[in-house]
Amino acid sequence: MNEKREDYVLLQLLKKHCKRGVAVIDPNRGIDSISVSAYMPVEEQEAFSEAFWQAEPFKSMRQFFTLEVSNLPWYKCRFKRSKYQVFISNQRKY
């Protein structure tokens, strides 16, 4: 698997810095920007944000990405098979 792909990198970041979480990549946010929305528990948001901007490809192409971090609802990602989810979508809901 390509280690530079955004979805792969986000999945690895979620597994490393969060107990559970969801990330949504929206490539159609604007003409020249890609929006990444991440949902995780409150106590893990700061560490994830710092790690996000240090990881490639986000670090070298920072001007093309925007990161939005929000609280993960308590009922999301409770099962072992769905603890970490990454979606590529042009819709805001997951």
PDB file of N, CA, C and O in Angstrom, chain B, residues numbered from 101:
ATOM      1  N   MET B 101       0.841  -1.176   0.000  1.00  0.00           N
ATOM      2  CA  MET B 101       0.000   0.000   0.000  1.00  0.00           C
ATOM      3  C   MET B 101       0.890   1.244   0.000  1.00  0.00           C
ATOM      4  O   MET B 101       1.962   1.258   0.604  1.00  0.00           O
ATOM      5  N   ASN B 102       0.436   2.259  -0.671  1.00  0.00           N
ATOM      6  CA  ASN B 102       1.195   3.495  -0.759  1.00  0.00           C
ATOM      7  C   ASN B 102       1.143   4.243   0.571  1.00  0.00           C
ATOM      8  O   ASN B 102       0.069   4.647   1.019  1.00  0.00           O
ATOM      9  N   GLU B 103       2.290   4.423   1.195  1.00  0.00           N
ATOM     10  CA  GLU B 103       2.341   5.049   2.514  1.00  0.00           C
ATOM     11  C   GLU B 103       2.145   6.554   2.474  1.00  0.00           C
ATOM     12  O   GLU B 103       2.020   7.176   3.529  1.00  0.00           O
ATOM     13  N   LYS B 104       2.115   7.156   1.301  1.00  0.00           N
ATOM     14  CA  LYS B 104       1.924   8.601   1.179  1.00  0.00           C
ATOM     15  C   LYS B 104       0.474   8.984   0.932  1.00  0.00           C
ATOM     16  O   LYS B 104       0.144  10.169   0.961  1.00  0.00           O
ATOM     17  N   ARG B 105      -0.393   8.023   0.692  1.00  0.00           N
ATOM     18  CA  ARG B 105      -1.792   8.343   0.445  1.00  0.00           C
ATOM     19  C   ARG B 105      -2.442   8.887   1.705  1.00  0.00           C
ATOM     20  O   ARG B 105      -2.185   8.411   2.811  1.00  0.00           O
ATOM     21  N   GLU B 106      -3.276   9.880   1.523  1.00  0.00           N
ATOM     22  CA  GLU B 106      -3.900  10.558   2.658  1.00  0.00           C
ATOM     23  C   GLU B 106      -4.733   9.617   3.513  1.00  0.00           C
ATOM     24  O   GLU B 106      -4.680   9.690   4.741  1.00  0.00           O
ATOM     25  N   ASP B 107      -5.498   8.741   2.888  1.00  0.00           N
ATOM     26  CA  ASP B 107      -6.354   7.856   3.668  1.00  0.00           C
ATOM     27  C   ASP B 107      -5.542   6.866   4.502  1.00  0.00           C
ATOM     28  O   ASP B 107      -5.890   6.587   5.650  1.00  0.00           O
ATOM     29  N   TYR B 108      -4.474   6.341   3.935  1.00  0.00           N
ATOM     30  CA  TYR B 108      -3.610   5.427   4.681  1.00  0.00           C
ATOM     31  C   TYR B 108      -2.931   6.133   5.855  1.00  0.00           C
ATOM     32  O   TYR B 108      -2.861   5.587   6.956  1.00  0.00           O
ATOM     33  N   VAL B 109      -2.434   7.342   5.618  1.00  0.00           N
ATOM     34  CA  VAL B 109      -1.764   8.104   6.677  1.00  0.00           C
ATOM     35  C   VAL B 109      -2.747   8.452   7.783  1.00  0.00           C
ATOM     36  O   VAL B 109      -2.405   8.358   8.962  1.00  0.00           O
ATOM     37  N   LEU B 110      -3.961   8.853   7.425  1.00  0.00           N
ATOM     38  CA  LEU B 110      -4.965   9.176   8.444  1.00  0.00           C
ATOM     39  C   LEU B 110      -5.325   7.958   9.281  1.00  0.00           C
ATOM     40  O   LEU B 110      -5.484   8.068  10.497  1.00  0.00           O
ATOM     41  N   LEU B 111      -5.453   6.807   8.650  1.00  0.00           N
ATOM     42  CA  LEU B 111      -5.754   5.591   9.398  1.00  0.00           C
ATOM     43  C   LEU B 111      -4.640   5.274  10.389  1.00  0.00           C
ATOM     44  O   LEU B 111      -4.915   4.913  11.533  1.00  0.00           O
ATOM     45  N   GLN B 112      -3.396   5.403   9.966  1.00  0.00           N
ATOM     46  CA  GLN B 112      -2.264   5.156  10.861  1.00  0.00           C
ATOM     47  C   GLN B 112      -2.228   6.171  12.003  1.00  0.00           C
ATOM     48  O   GLN B 112      -1.933   5.803  13.140  1.00  0.00           O
ATOM     49  N   LEU B 113      -2.522   7.434  11.722  1.00  0.00           N
ATOM     50  CA  LEU B 113      -2.547   8.451  12.781  1.00  0.00           C
ATOM     51  C   LEU B 113      -3.655   8.181  13.789  1.00  0.00           C
ATOM     52  O   LEU B 113      -3.449   8.331  14.993  1.00  0.00           O
ATOM     53  N   LEU B 114      -4.826   7.785  13.307  1.00  0.00           N
ATOM     54  CA  LEU B 114      -5.920   7.458  14.217  1.00  0.00           C
ATOM     55  C   LEU B 114      -5.546   6.288  15.120  1.00  0.00           C
ATOM     56  O   LEU B 114      -5.800   6.321  16.325  1.00  0.00           O
ATOM     57  N   LYS B 115      -4.945   5.258  14.538  1.00  0.00           N
ATOM     58  CA  LYS B 115      -4.565   4.084  15.332  1.00  0.00           C
ATOM     59  C   LYS B 115      -3.491   4.416  16.358  1.00  0.00           C
ATOM     60  O   LYS B 115      -3.475   3.845  17.449  1.00  0.00           O
ATOM     61  N   LYS B 116      -2.604   5.325  16.017  1.00  0.00           N
ATOM     62  CA  LYS B 116      -1.496   5.645  16.907  1.00  0.00           C
ATOM     63  C   LYS B 116      -1.890   6.603  18.030  1.00  0.00           C
ATOM     64  O   LYS B 116      -1.405   6.463  19.153  1.00  0.00           O
ATOM     65  N   HIS B 117      -2.757   7.571  17.749  1.00  0.00           N
ATOM     66  CA  HIS B 117      -3.028   8.645  18.708  1.00  0.00           C
ATOM     67  C   HIS B 117      -4.415   8.608  19.334  1.00  0.00           C
ATOM     68  O   HIS B 117      -4.707   9.410  20.221  1.00  0.00           O
ATOM     69  N   CYS B 118      -5.274   7.699  18.892  1.00  0.00           N
ATOM     70  CA  CYS B 118      -6.651   7.710  19.388  1.00  0.00           C
ATOM     71  C   CYS B 118      -7.113   6.313  19.791  1.00  0.00           C
ATOM     72  O   CYS B 118      -6.640   5.306  19.265  1.00  0.00           O
ATOM     73  N   LYS B 119      -8.042   6.282  20.731  1.00  0.00           N
ATOM     74  CA  LYS B 119      -8.667   5.024  21.104  1.00  0.00           C
ATOM     75  C   LYS B 119      -9.703   4.617  20.064  1.00  0.00           C
ATOM     76  O   LYS B 119      -9.937   3.430  19.836  1.00  0.00           O
ATOM     77  N   ARG B 120     -10.321   5.613  19.439  1.00  0.00           N
ATOM     78  CA  ARG B 120     -11.300   5.389  18.381  1.00  0.00           C
ATOM     79  C   ARG B 120     -11.476   6.706  17.629  1.00  0.00           C
ATOM     80  O   ARG B 120     -11.238   7.775  18.192  1.00  0.00           O
ATOM     81  N   GLY B 121     -11.888   6.640  16.375  1.00  0.00           N
ATOM     82  CA  GLY B 121     -12.054   7.872  15.632  1.00  0.00           C
ATOM     83  C   GLY B 121     -12.461   7.666  14.186  1.00  0.00           C
ATOM     84  O   GLY B 121     -12.386   6.565  13.641  1.00  0.00           O
ATOM     85  N   VAL B 122     -12.899   8.771  13.581  1.00  0.00           N
ATOM     86  CA  VAL B 122     -13.345   8.789  12.196  1.00  0.00           C
ATOM     87  C   VAL B 122     -12.683   9.980  11.520  1.00  0.00           C
ATOM     88  O   VAL B 122     -12.571  11.057  12.106  1.00  0.00           O
ATOM     89  N   ALA B 123     -12.245   9.777  10.282  1.00  0.00           N
ATOM     90  CA  ALA B 123     -11.707  10.874   9.480  1.00  0.00           C
ATOM     91  C   ALA B 123     -12.398  10.869   8.127  1.00  0.00           C
ATOM     92  O   ALA B 123     -12.605   9.813   7.528  1.00  0.00           O
ATOM     93  N   VAL B 124     -12.754  12.058   7.649  1.00  0.00           N
ATOM     94  CA  VAL B 124     -13.420  12.207   6.362  1.00  0.00           C
ATOM     95  C   VAL B 124     -12.580  13.145   5.508  1.00  0.00           C
ATOM     96  O   VAL B 124     -12.299  14.276   5.903  1.00  0.00           O
ATOM     97  N   ILE B 125     -12.184  12.666   4.337  1.00  0.00           N
ATOM     98  CA  ILE B 125     -11.416  13.478   3.398  1.00  0.00           C
ATOM     99  C   ILE B 125     -12.383  13.989   2.342  1.00  0.00           C
ATOM    100  O   ILE B 125     -13.071  13.208   1.684  1.00  0.00           O
ATOM    101  N   ASP B 126     -12.429  15.308   2.187  1.00  0.00           N
ATOM    102  CA  ASP B 126     -13.317  15.934   1.214  1.00  0.00           C
ATOM    103  C   ASP B 126     -12.477  16.662   0.175  1.00  0.00           C
ATOM    104  O   ASP B 126     -12.083  17.806   0.403  1.00  0.00           O
ATOM    105  N   PRO B 127     -12.189  16.023  -0.970  1.00  0.00           N
ATOM    106  CA  PRO B 127     -11.325  16.656  -1.966  1.00  0.00           C
ATOM    107  C   PRO B 127     -12.008  17.765  -2.740  1.00  0.00           C
ATOM    108  O   PRO B 127     -11.334  18.504  -3.457  1.00  0.00           O
ATOM    109  N   ASN B 128     -13.314  17.910  -2.622  1.00  0.00           N
ATOM    110  CA  ASN B 128     -14.057  18.899  -3.400  1.00  0.00           C
ATOM    111  C   ASN B 128     -14.441  20.115  -2.574  1.00  0.00           C
ATOM    112  O   ASN B 128     -15.453  20.757  -2.857  1.00  0.00           O
ATOM    113  N   ARG B 129     -13.666  20.437  -1.576  1.00  0.00           N
ATOM    114  CA  ARG B 129     -13.990  21.555  -0.689  1.00  0.00           C
ATOM    115  C   ARG B 129     -13.871  22.893  -1.414  1.00  0.00           C
ATOM    116  O   ARG B 129     -14.720  23.771  -1.257  1.00  0.00           O
ATOM    117  N   GLY B 130     -12.834  23.039  -2.191  1.00  0.00           N
ATOM    118  CA  GLY B 130     -12.622  24.272  -2.929  1.00  0.00           C
ATOM    119  C   GLY B 130     -11.832  23.970  -4.179  1.00  0.00           C
ATOM    120  O   GLY B 130     -11.614  22.808  -4.522  1.00  0.00           O
ATOM    121  N   ILE B 131     -11.411  24.998  -4.846  1.00  0.00           N
ATOM    122  CA  ILE B 131     -10.671  24.815  -6.086  1.00  0.00           C
ATOM    123  C   ILE B 131      -9.323  24.162  -5.828  1.00  0.00           C
ATOM    124  O   ILE B 131      -8.919  23.254  -6.555  1.00  0.00           O
ATOM    125  N   ASP B 132      -8.634  24.616  -4.805  1.00  0.00           N
ATOM    126  CA  ASP B 132      -7.278  24.123  -4.569  1.00  0.00           C
ATOM    127  C   ASP B 132      -7.046  23.663  -3.137  1.00  0.00           C
ATOM    128  O   ASP B 132      -5.923  23.733  -2.637  1.00  0.00           O
ATOM    129  N   SER B 133      -8.094  23.195  -2.475  1.00  0.00           N
ATOM    130  CA  SER B 133      -7.897  22.738  -1.102  1.00  0.00           C
ATOM    131  C   SER B 133      -8.627  21.422  -0.857  1.00  0.00           C
ATOM    132  O   SER B 133      -9.627  21.109  -1.502  1.00  0.00           O
ATOM    133  N   ILE B 134      -8.101  20.676   0.085  1.00  0.00           N
ATOM    134  CA  ILE B 134      -8.686  19.405   0.508  1.00  0.00           C
ATOM    135  C   ILE B 134      -9.005  19.531   1.987  1.00  0.00           C
ATOM    136  O   ILE B 134      -8.140  19.884   2.788  1.00  0.00           O
ATOM    137  N   SER B 135     -10.225  19.246   2.340  1.00  0.00           N
ATOM    138  CA  SER B 135     -10.650  19.346   3.727  1.00  0.00           C
ATOM    139  C   SER B 135     -10.575  17.974   4.391  1.00  0.00           C
ATOM    140  O   SER B 135     -11.027  16.974   3.834  1.00  0.00           O
ATOM    141  N   VAL B 136     -10.001  17.946   5.579  1.00  0.00           N
ATOM    142  CA  VAL B 136      -9.964  16.728   6.382  1.00  0.00           C
ATOM    143  C   VAL B 136     -10.704  17.016   7.677  1.00  0.00           C
ATOM    144  O   VAL B 136     -10.311  17.896   8.443  1.00  0.00           O
ATOM    145  N   SER B 137     -11.767  16.279   7.917  1.00  0.00           N
ATOM    146  CA  SER B 137     -12.529  16.398   9.156  1.00  0.00           C
ATOM    147  C   SER B 137     -12.244  15.160   9.995  1.00  0.00           C
ATOM    148  O   SER B 137     -12.417  14.034   9.529  1.00  0.00           O
ATOM    149  N   ALA B 138     -11.815  15.367  11.216  1.00  0.00           N
ATOM    150  CA  ALA B 138     -11.496  14.252  12.107  1.00  0.00           C
ATOM    151  C   ALA B 138     -12.379  14.332  13.340  1.00  0.00           C
ATOM    152  O   ALA B 138     -12.556  15.401  13.925  1.00  0.00           O
ATOM    153  N   TYR B 139     -12.920  13.209  13.721  1.00  0.00           N
ATOM    154  CA  TYR B 139     -13.798  13.121  14.887  1.00  0.00           C
ATOM    155  C   TYR B 139     -13.187  12.122  15.852  1.00  0.00           C
ATOM    156  O   TYR B 139     -12.927  10.972  15.498  1.00  0.00           O
ATOM    157  N   MET B 140     -12.962  12.578  17.078  1.00  0.00           N
ATOM    158  CA  MET B 140     -12.343  11.730  18.091  1.00  0.00           C
ATOM    159  C   MET B 140     -12.697  12.266  19.472  1.00  0.00           C
ATOM    160  O   MET B 140     -13.214  13.378  19.580  1.00  0.00           O
ATOM    161  N   PRO B 141     -12.428  11.492  20.547  1.00  0.00           N
ATOM    162  CA  PRO B 141     -12.674  11.992  21.887  1.00  0.00           C
ATOM    163  C   PRO B 141     -11.869  13.264  22.174  1.00  0.00           C
ATOM    164  O   PRO B 141     -10.795  13.466  21.606  1.00  0.00           O
ATOM    165  N   VAL B 142     -12.383  14.102  23.042  1.00  0.00           N
ATOM    166  CA  VAL B 142     -11.812  15.422  23.320  1.00  0.00           C
ATOM    167  C   VAL B 142     -10.367  15.341  23.786  1.00  0.00           C
ATOM    168  O   VAL B 142      -9.541  16.144  23.350  1.00  0.00           O
ATOM    169  N   GLU B 143     -10.039  14.406  24.651  1.00  0.00           N
ATOM    170  CA  GLU B 143      -8.699  14.347  25.232  1.00  0.00           C
ATOM    171  C   GLU B 143      -7.619  13.957  24.218  1.00  0.00           C
ATOM    172  O   GLU B 143      -6.430  14.105  24.503  1.00  0.00           O
ATOM    173  N   GLU B 144      -8.007  13.469  23.055  1.00  0.00           N
ATOM    174  CA  GLU B 144      -7.032  13.038  22.050  1.00  0.00           C
ATOM    175  C   GLU B 144      -6.870  14.026  20.907  1.00  0.00           C
ATOM    176  O   GLU B 144      -6.035  13.809  20.030  1.00  0.00           O
ATOM    177  N   GLN B 145      -7.633  15.091  20.892  1.00  0.00           N
ATOM    178  CA  GLN B 145      -7.654  15.997  19.751  1.00  0.00           C
ATOM    179  C   GLN B 145      -6.357  16.780  19.569  1.00  0.00           C
ATOM    180  O   GLN B 145      -5.890  16.935  18.441  1.00  0.00           O
ATOM    181  N   GLU B 146      -5.781  17.266  20.632  1.00  0.00           N
ATOM    182  CA  GLU B 146      -4.564  18.077  20.517  1.00  0.00           C
ATOM    183  C   GLU B 146      -3.383  17.246  20.003  1.00  0.00           C
ATOM    184  O   GLU B 146      -2.651  17.693  19.120  1.00  0.00           O
ATOM    185  N   ALA B 147      -3.199  16.065  20.539  1.00  0.00           N
ATOM    186  CA  ALA B 147      -2.099  15.203  20.097  1.00  0.00           C
ATOM    187  C   ALA B 147      -2.273  14.802  18.639  1.00  0.00           C
ATOM    188  O   ALA B 147      -1.300  14.739  17.888  1.00  0.00           O
ATOM    189  N   PHE B 148      -3.510  14.529  18.239  1.00  0.00           N
ATOM    190  CA  PHE B 148      -3.767  14.169  16.852  1.00  0.00           C
ATOM    191  C   PHE B 148      -3.463  15.338  15.917  1.00  0.00           C
ATOM    192  O   PHE B 148      -2.847  15.152  14.868  1.00  0.00           O
ATOM    193  N   SER B 149      -3.890  16.529  16.292  1.00  0.00           N
ATOM    194  CA  SER B 149      -3.653  17.707  15.450  1.00  0.00           C
ATOM    195  C   SER B 149      -2.168  17.963  15.240  1.00  0.00           C
ATOM    196  O   SER B 149      -1.734  18.270  14.130  1.00  0.00           O
ATOM    197  N   GLU B 150      -1.396  17.836  16.303  1.00  0.00           N
ATOM    198  CA  GLU B 150       0.051  18.039  16.179  1.00  0.00           C
ATOM    199  C   GLU B 150       0.675  16.973  15.283  1.00  0.00           C
ATOM    200  O   GLU B 150       1.516  17.289  14.441  1.00  0.00           O
ATOM    201  N   ALA B 151       0.275  15.725  15.452  1.00  0.00           N
ATOM    202  CA  ALA B 151       0.825  14.642  14.647  1.00  0.00           C
ATOM    203  C   ALA B 151       0.391  14.764  13.186  1.00  0.00           C
ATOM    204  O   ALA B 151       1.141  14.399  12.281  1.00  0.00           O
ATOM    205  N   PHE B 152      -0.810  15.273  12.960  1.00  0.00           N
ATOM    206  CA  PHE B 152      -1.316  15.427  11.595  1.00  0.00           C
ATOM    207  C   PHE B 152      -0.410  16.330  10.772  1.00  0.00           C
ATOM    208  O   PHE B 152      -0.061  15.994   9.640  1.00  0.00           O
ATOM    209  N   TRP B 153      -0.025  17.473  11.331  1.00  0.00           N
ATOM    210  CA  TRP B 153       0.786  18.429  10.580  1.00  0.00           C
ATOM    211  C   TRP B 153       2.255  18.025  10.492  1.00  0.00           C
ATOM    212  O   TRP B 153       3.012  18.641   9.743  1.00  0.00           O
ATOM    213  N   GLN B 154       2.673  17.009  11.235  1.00  0.00           N
ATOM    214  CA  GLN B 154       4.043  16.514  11.141  1.00  0.00           C
ATOM    215  C   GLN B 154       4.177  15.325  10.186  1.00  0.00           C
ATOM    216  O   GLN B 154       5.290  14.938   9.828  1.00  0.00           O
ATOM    217  N   ALA B 155       3.058  14.754   9.778  1.00  0.00           N
ATOM    218  CA  ALA B 155       3.076  13.566   8.915  1.00  0.00           C
ATOM    219  C   ALA B 155       3.046  13.973   7.440  1.00  0.00           C
ATOM    220  O   ALA B 155       2.422  14.965   7.062  1.00  0.00           O
ATOM    221  N   GLU B 156       3.728  13.190   6.630  1.00  0.00           N
ATOM    222  CA  GLU B 156       3.645  13.376   5.175  1.00  0.00           C
ATOM    223  C   GLU B 156       2.390  12.671   4.699  1.00  0.00           C
ATOM    224  O   GLU B 156       2.086  11.604   5.233  1.00  0.00           O
ATOM    225  N   PRO B 157       1.656  13.173   3.757  1.00  0.00           N
ATOM    226  CA  PRO B 157       1.886  14.277   2.846  1.00  0.00           C
ATOM    227  C   PRO B 157       1.383  15.619   3.351  1.00  0.00           C
ATOM    228  O   PRO B 157       1.493  16.623   2.647  1.00  0.00           O
ATOM    229  N   PHE B 158       0.830  15.653   4.561  1.00  0.00           N
ATOM    230  CA  PHE B 158       0.234  16.886   5.074  1.00  0.00           C
ATOM    231  C   PHE B 158       1.276  17.955   5.389  1.00  0.00           C
ATOM    232  O   PHE B 158       1.016  19.147   5.228  1.00  0.00           O
ATOM    233  N   LYS B 159       2.441  17.531   5.831  1.00  0.00           N
ATOM    234  CA  LYS B 159       3.496  18.465   6.200  1.00  0.00           C
ATOM    235  C   LYS B 159       4.026  19.225   4.984  1.00  0.00           C
ATOM    236  O   LYS B 159       4.163  20.447   5.035  1.00  0.00           O
ATOM    237  N   SER B 160       4.317  18.536   3.919  1.00  0.00           N
ATOM    238  CA  SER B 160       4.903  19.189   2.748  1.00  0.00           C
ATOM    239  C   SER B 160       3.873  19.913   1.891  1.00  0.00           C
ATOM    240  O   SER B 160       4.236  20.806   1.124  1.00  0.00           O
ATOM    241  N   MET B 161       2.602  19.551   2.002  1.00  0.00           N
ATOM    242  CA  MET B 161       1.556  20.207   1.214  1.00  0.00           C
ATOM    243  C   MET B 161       0.541  20.895   2.116  1.00  0.00           C
ATOM    244  O   MET B 161      -0.662  20.841   1.860  1.00  0.00           O
ATOM    245  N   ARG B 162       1.024  21.537   3.162  1.00  0.00           N
ATOM    246  CA  ARG B 162       0.157  22.153   4.158  1.00  0.00           C
ATOM    247  C   ARG B 162      -0.806  23.181   3.569  1.00  0.00           C
ATOM    248  O   ARG B 162      -1.934  23.309   4.044  1.00  0.00           O
ATOM    249  N   GLN B 163      -0.380  23.910   2.546  1.00  0.00           N
ATOM    250  CA  GLN B 163      -1.227  24.953   1.973  1.00  0.00           C
ATOM    251  C   GLN B 163      -2.446  24.389   1.253  1.00  0.00           C
ATOM    252  O   GLN B 163      -3.385  25.134   0.971  1.00  0.00           O
ATOM    253  N   PHE B 164      -2.454  23.103   0.951  1.00  0.00           N
ATOM    254  CA  PHE B 164      -3.576  22.490   0.242  1.00  0.00           C
ATOM    255  C   PHE B 164      -4.565  21.780   1.165  1.00  0.00           C
ATOM    256  O   PHE B 164      -5.616  21.333   0.704  1.00  0.00           O
ATOM    257  N   PHE B 165      -4.256  21.668   2.444  1.00  0.00           N
ATOM    258  CA  PHE B 165      -5.111  20.939   3.379  1.00  0.00           C
ATOM    259  C   PHE B 165      -5.667  21.860   4.454  1.00  0.00           C
ATOM    260  O   PHE B 165      -5.002  22.801   4.889  1.00  0.00           O
ATOM    261  N   THR B 166      -6.890  21.579   4.874  1.00  0.00           N
ATOM    262  CA  THR B 166      -7.460  22.198   6.067  1.00  0.00           C
ATOM    263  C   THR B 166      -7.884  21.061   6.995  1.00  0.00           C
ATOM    264  O   THR B 166      -8.391  20.034   6.543  1.00  0.00           O
ATOM    265  N   LEU B 167      -7.676  21.253   8.276  1.00  0.00           N
ATOM    266  CA  LEU B 167      -8.020  20.238   9.265  1.00  0.00           C
ATOM    267  C   LEU B 167      -9.076  20.788  10.202  1.00  0.00           C
ATOM    268  O   LEU B 167      -8.920  21.871  10.767  1.00  0.00           O
ATOM    269  N   GLU B 168     -10.143  20.037  10.362  1.00  0.00           N
ATOM    270  CA  GLU B 168     -11.199  20.353  11.319  1.00  0.00           C
ATOM    271  C   GLU B 168     -11.303  19.175  12.281  1.00  0.00           C
ATOM    272  O   GLU B 168     -11.539  18.043  11.857  1.00  0.00           O
ATOM    273  N   VAL B 169     -11.129  19.433  13.553  1.00  0.00           N
ATOM    274  CA  VAL B 169     -11.212  18.379  14.565  1.00  0.00           C
ATOM    275  C   VAL B 169     -12.437  18.640  15.426  1.00  0.00           C
ATOM    276  O   VAL B 169     -12.627  19.743  15.939  1.00  0.00           O
ATOM    277  N   SER B 170     -13.264  17.618  15.579  1.00  0.00           N
ATOM    278  CA  SER B 170     -14.499  17.742  16.348  1.00  0.00           C
ATOM    279  C   SER B 170     -14.640  16.571  17.306  1.00  0.00           C
ATOM    280  O   SER B 170     -13.908  15.583  17.235  1.00  0.00           O
ATOM    281  N   ASN B 171     -15.605  16.715  18.201  1.00  0.00           N
ATOM    282  CA  ASN B 171     -15.881  15.657  19.168  1.00  0.00           C
ATOM    283  C   ASN B 171     -16.592  14.491  18.493  1.00  0.00           C
ATOM    284  O   ASN B 171     -17.501  14.681  17.685  1.00  0.00           O
ATOM    285  N   LEU B 172     -16.170  13.310  18.832  1.00  0.00           N
ATOM    286  CA  LEU B 172     -16.808  12.096  18.335  1.00  0.00           C
ATOM    287  C   LEU B 172     -17.998  11.785  19.227  1.00  0.00           C
ATOM    288  O   LEU B 172     -17.839  11.711  20.445  1.00  0.00           O
ATOM    289  N   PRO B 173     -19.196  11.600  18.656  1.00  0.00           N
ATOM    290  CA  PRO B 173     -20.343  11.226  19.486  1.00  0.00           C
ATOM    291  C   PRO B 173     -20.055   9.936  20.251  1.00  0.00           C
ATOM    292  O   PRO B 173     -19.349   9.061  19.750  1.00  0.00           O
ATOM    293  N   TRP B 174     -20.590   9.819  21.440  1.00  0.00           N
ATOM    294  CA  TRP B 174     -20.277   8.689  22.315  1.00  0.00           C
ATOM    295  C   TRP B 174     -20.673   7.356  21.708  1.00  0.00           C
ATOM    296  O   TRP B 174     -20.074   6.332  22.036  1.00  0.00           O
ATOM    297  N   TYR B 175     -21.680   7.342  20.821  1.00  0.00           N
ATOM    298  CA  TYR B 175     -22.172   6.083  20.264  1.00  0.00           C
ATOM    299  C   TYR B 175     -21.420   5.641  19.013  1.00  0.00           C
ATOM    300  O   TYR B 175     -21.665   4.537  18.527  1.00  0.00           O
ATOM    301  N   LYS B 176     -20.518   6.454  18.471  1.00  0.00           N
ATOM    302  CA  LYS B 176     -19.785   6.096  17.252  1.00  0.00           C
ATOM    303  C   LYS B 176     -18.540   5.276  17.582  1.00  0.00           C
ATOM    304  O   LYS B 176     -17.903   5.482  18.615  1.00  0.00           O
ATOM    305  N   CYS B 177     -18.215   4.373  16.720  1.00  0.00           N
ATOM    306  CA  CYS B 177     -16.966   3.587  16.778  1.00  0.00           C
ATOM    307  C   CYS B 177     -16.822   2.779  18.059  1.00  0.00           C
ATOM    308  O   CYS B 177     -15.728   2.713  18.621  1.00  0.00           O
ATOM    309  N   ARG B 178     -17.870   2.181  18.522  1.00  0.00           N
ATOM    310  CA  ARG B 178     -17.803   1.395  19.753  1.00  0.00           C
ATOM    311  C   ARG B 178     -17.418  -0.056  19.516  1.00  0.00           C
ATOM    312  O   ARG B 178     -16.891  -0.702  20.422  1.00  0.00           O
ATOM    313  N   PHE B 179     -17.663  -0.583  18.330  1.00  0.00           N
ATOM    314  CA  PHE B 179     -17.348  -1.980  18.049  1.00  0.00           C
ATOM    315  C   PHE B 179     -15.913  -2.126  17.579  1.00  0.00           C
ATOM    316  O   PHE B 179     -15.359  -1.215  16.965  1.00  0.00           O
ATOM    317  N   LYS B 180     -15.321  -3.253  17.862  1.00  0.00           N
ATOM    318  CA  LYS B 180     -13.910  -3.484  17.535  1.00  0.00           C
ATOM    319  C   LYS B 180     -13.633  -3.355  16.041  1.00  0.00           C
ATOM    320  O   LYS B 180     -12.593  -2.823  15.653  1.00  0.00           O
ATOM    321  N   ARG B 181     -14.536  -3.829  15.205  1.00  0.00           N
ATOM    322  CA  ARG B 181     -14.327  -3.780  13.757  1.00  0.00           C
ATOM    323  C   ARG B 181     -14.429  -2.372  13.201  1.00  0.00           C
ATOM    324  O   ARG B 181     -13.936  -2.120  12.101  1.00  0.00           O
ATOM    325  N   SER B 182     -15.044  -1.455  13.910  1.00  0.00           N
ATOM    326  CA  SER B 182     -15.237  -0.105  13.380  1.00  0.00           C
ATOM    327  C   SER B 182     -14.643   0.974  14.282  1.00  0.00           C
ATOM    328  O   SER B 182     -15.134   2.103  14.292  1.00  0.00           O
ATOM    329  N   LYS B 183     -13.600   0.649  15.035  1.00  0.00           N
ATOM    330  CA  LYS B 183     -12.997   1.642  15.925  1.00  0.00           C
ATOM    331  C   LYS B 183     -12.345   2.775  15.153  1.00  0.00           C
ATOM    332  O   LYS B 183     -12.359   3.919  15.608  1.00  0.00           O
ATOM    333  N   TYR B 184     -11.776   2.477  13.995  1.00  0.00           N
ATOM    334  CA  TYR B 184     -11.092   3.474  13.184  1.00  0.00           C
ATOM    335  C   TYR B 184     -11.678   3.437  11.780  1.00  0.00           C
ATOM    336  O   TYR B 184     -11.702   2.390  11.133  1.00  0.00           O
ATOM    337  N   GLN B 185     -12.153   4.597  11.311  1.00  0.00           N
ATOM    338  CA  GLN B 185     -12.772   4.662   9.999  1.00  0.00           C
ATOM    339  C   GLN B 185     -12.241   5.874   9.251  1.00  0.00           C
ATOM    340  O   GLN B 185     -12.090   6.954   9.822  1.00  0.00           O
ATOM    341  N   VAL B 186     -11.957   5.682   7.958  1.00  0.00           N
ATOM    342  CA  VAL B 186     -11.531   6.777   7.091  1.00  0.00           C
ATOM    343  C   VAL B 186     -12.373   6.718   5.830  1.00  0.00           C
ATOM    344  O   VAL B 186     -12.485   5.671   5.191  1.00  0.00           O
ATOM    345  N   PHE B 187     -12.964   7.854   5.478  1.00  0.00           N
ATOM    346  CA  PHE B 187     -13.807   7.943   4.293  1.00  0.00           C
ATOM    347  C   PHE B 187     -13.273   9.019   3.357  1.00  0.00           C
ATOM    348  O   PHE B 187     -12.728  10.029   3.801  1.00  0.00           O
ATOM    349  N   ILE B 188     -13.434   8.794   2.071  1.00  0.00           N
ATOM    350  CA  ILE B 188     -13.171   9.821   1.072  1.00  0.00           C
ATOM    351  C   ILE B 188     -14.523  10.163   0.468  1.00  0.00           C
ATOM    352  O   ILE B 188     -15.179   9.316  -0.140  1.00  0.00           O
ATOM    353  N   SER B 189     -14.929  11.406   0.643  1.00  0.00           N
ATOM    354  CA  SER B 189     -16.277  11.772   0.251  1.00  0.00           C
ATOM    355  C   SER B 189     -16.358  13.241  -0.105  1.00  0.00           C
ATOM    356  O   SER B 189     -15.494  14.032   0.273  1.00  0.00           O
ATOM    357  N   ASN B 190     -17.388  13.596  -0.826  1.00  0.00           N
ATOM    358  CA  ASN B 190     -17.634  15.006  -1.068  1.00  0.00           C
ATOM    359  C   ASN B 190     -18.844  15.482  -0.278  1.00  0.00           C
ATOM    360  O   ASN B 190     -19.372  16.564  -0.531  1.00  0.00           O
ATOM    361  N   GLN B 191     -19.279  14.673   0.678  1.00  0.00           N
ATOM    362  CA  GLN B 191     -20.387  15.037   1.534  1.00  0.00           C
ATOM    363  C   GLN B 191     -19.879  15.263   2.944  1.00  0.00           C
ATOM    364  O   GLN B 191     -18.867  14.681   3.335  1.00  0.00           O
ATOM    365  N   ARG B 192     -20.545  16.076   3.696  1.00  0.00           N
ATOM    366  CA  ARG B 192     -20.098  16.451   5.027  1.00  0.00           C
ATOM    367  C   ARG B 192     -20.482  15.436   6.093  1.00  0.00           C
ATOM    368  O   ARG B 192     -19.896  15.459   7.176  1.00  0.00           O
ATOM    369  N   LYS B 193     -21.427  14.558   5.843  1.00  0.00           N
ATOM    370  CA  LYS B 193     -21.845  13.590   6.860  1.00  0.00           C
ATOM    371  C   LYS B 193     -21.102  12.296   6.674  1.00  0.00           C
ATOM    372  O   LYS B 193     -20.685  11.959   5.566  1.00  0.00           O
ATOM    373  N   TYR B 194     -20.933  11.567   7.763  1.00  0.00           N
ATOM    374  CA  TYR B 194     -20.277  10.267   7.695  1.00  0.00           C
ATOM    375  C   TYR B 194     -21.174   9.211   8.259  1.00  0.00           C
ATOM    376  O   TYR B 194     -20.801   8.038   8.293  1.00  0.00           O
TER     377      TYR B 194
END
